[in-house]
Amino acid sequence: MKTFHTSAGAAVGTYKRVAIFGAGVSGQAARRLVLSLGLEPCLFDEGGRGDTADFSAASLSGFDVFVFSPGFAIAHPWRVLAQRSGRPCYSELGFAAIHWRGRLLGVTGTNGKTTITSLLSNALNAAGQVAVGAGNIGTPLSDCVLGDGNHAEATAVCEISSFQAELPDGLQLDGLIWSNFAEDHLDRYDSMAEYFASKTQLLSCLRPGAPSVLGVDVITFDPEVSGISRAIVVDEDSDLIDRLAPDSPFSTSPQSANFALAVALWRALDQPVESLIDSANAFQLAAHRLSPVDSWGGVTFWNDSKATNFHAVLAAIDGLDGRVYWIGGGSGKGGDFDAFARSIAPKVEAVFLYGEVAESLAESFMPVHSCVEIRADLAAAVEVATRAALANSPSVVLLSPGFASFDQFSGYAARGKSFISTVFSLKDAHRPK
């Protein structure tokens, strides 16, 4: 048996047998951590990749604590059983946080999480500190706990999704950024209020006196959250924007808003401003986040495959100049298609839809836009969008799907790569013979 303590020294329980749910990246990392602690893990996975695919009420008595990967929703039968047992239930992030010895900063929001997490961790390292980016950004905190950087002087900057926030036990945050709030994940949540409530739990994870930085649309959705101690509401660009290099991704919208949020937390933590500015100037956006691919025939091609919700699409379109030929679609996550169509229609020259949601989405666009076309797959949509843009250059072809990628791709990265390769194939085909 082992007694767990939080980084503040408080005992949280004595455990030996740990059930871990999900054999993906998070679950495997949790298993490594459990083994390193001298405990007994059992990995449950419905796809047969774990120790067993069978979990029932009879299994409960065999475990002292339960650790869930983000994919297990609130209503999943295994999670319902575990939570009803009265035994401790953690997300992988929360379980790992118990064993993290340093400072813990959280970053959540509908969009901008990965960028802000990376900027903060880069800037802390630039300031001569030890910092790691963890959580939903791609590196489980469990693996960071097992690394050499797990000590009292280190900082873990954790990107925290709403899925991870649903089980907040174990998290004790020394600061939090909640970047924004917009429609997303309504295939998992019954309402926007339920989605909001999952993120709101992170505010209760703040240590006494720890600062929280909230985007203005968070307050718009629920003004009461601004009453959190030391809450800082950010509704405009930072006064440090003028000190950024012109080619910094944070010098213009939409990234300037993310920079303003980072500045607010940075100042609240009394960190050296120059390190943040230098890191912002040297920053490279994550692959497939609103970046130019190529320009030919008077058409510029932009890849924003990472945009998997409506808010991200609007931010991308608003950040571009010129006539926009927009490509959207993929697999559905719920949401108000009609409202989405009304918000986008006045901003784009033409709409090209593909994938699982194409026909339903077209029904919403056709009453509000005169040029809406459907294609079976992404490559075909890119081809027809390119032809239309070339006929009306100068113009922009933008892939900013607004939906998940899993109808035709393994993830947004594969979708983005497909877009890029199609653009270059079309370029070769349009070269003069």
Stockholm file with secondary structure:
# STOCKHOLM 1.0

chainA/1-433         MKTFHTSAGAAVGTYKRVAIFGAGVSGQAARRLVLSLGLEPCLFDEGGRGDTADFSAASLSGFDVFVFSPGFAIAHPWRVLAQRSGRPCYSELGFAAIHWRGRLLGVTGTNGKTTITSLLSNALNAAGQVAVGAGNIGTPLSDCVLGDGNHAEATAVCEISSFQAELPDGLQLDGLIWSNFAEDHLDRYDSMAEYFASKTQLLSCLRPGAPSVLGVDVITFDPEVSGISRAIVVDEDSDLIDRLAPDSPFSTSPQSANFALAVALWRALDQPVESLIDSANAFQLAAHRLSPVDSWGGVTFWNDSKATNFHAVLAAIDGLDGRVYWIGGGSGKGGDFDAFARSIAPKVEAVFLYGEVAESLAESFMPVHSCVEIRADLAAAVEVATRAALANSPSVVLLSPGFASFDQFSGYAARGKSFISTVFSLKDAHRPK
#=GR chainA/1-433 SS CEEEECTTSCEEEEESEEEEECCSHHHHHHHHHHHHTTCEEEEECTTSCSSBSCCCGGGGGGCSEEEECTTSCTTCHHHHHHHHTTSCEEEHHHHHHTTCCSEEEEEECSSSHHHHHHHHHHHHHHTTCEEEEEETTSSCHHHHHTSTTCSTTEEEEEECCHHHHTSCTTCCBSEEEECCCCSCCTTTSSSHHHHHHHHHGGGGGBCTTCCEEEEHHHHHHCGGGGGSTTEEEECSCCTTGGGSCTTSGGGSTTHHHHHHHHHHHHHHTTCCHHHHHHHHHHCCCCTTSSEEEEEETTEEEEECTTCCSHHHHHHHHHTCCSCEEEEEECBCCCCCHHHHHHHHGGGCSEEEEESTTHHHHHHHHTTTCSCEEEESSHHHHHHHHHHHHHTTCSEEEEEEEESBSTTTSSSHHHHHHHHHHHHHHHHHHHSCC
#=GC SS_cons         CEEEECTTSCEEEEESEEEEECCSHHHHHHHHHHHHTTCEEEEECTTSCSSBSCCCGGGGGGCSEEEECTTSCTTCHHHHHHHHTTSCEEEHHHHHHTTCCSEEEEEECSSSHHHHHHHHHHHHHHTTCEEEEEETTSSCHHHHHTSTTCSTTEEEEEECCHHHHTSCTTCCBSEEEECCCCSCCTTTSSSHHHHHHHHHGGGGGBCTTCCEEEEHHHHHHCGGGGGSTTEEEECSCCTTGGGSCTTSGGGSTTHHHHHHHHHHHHHHTTCCHHHHHHHHHHCCCCTTSSEEEEEETTEEEEECTTCCSHHHHHHHHHTCCSCEEEEEECBCCCCCHHHHHHHHGGGCSEEEEESTTHHHHHHHHTTTCSCEEEESSHHHHHHHHHHHHHTTCSEEEEEEEESBSTTTSSSHHHHHHHHHHHHHHHHHHHSCC
//
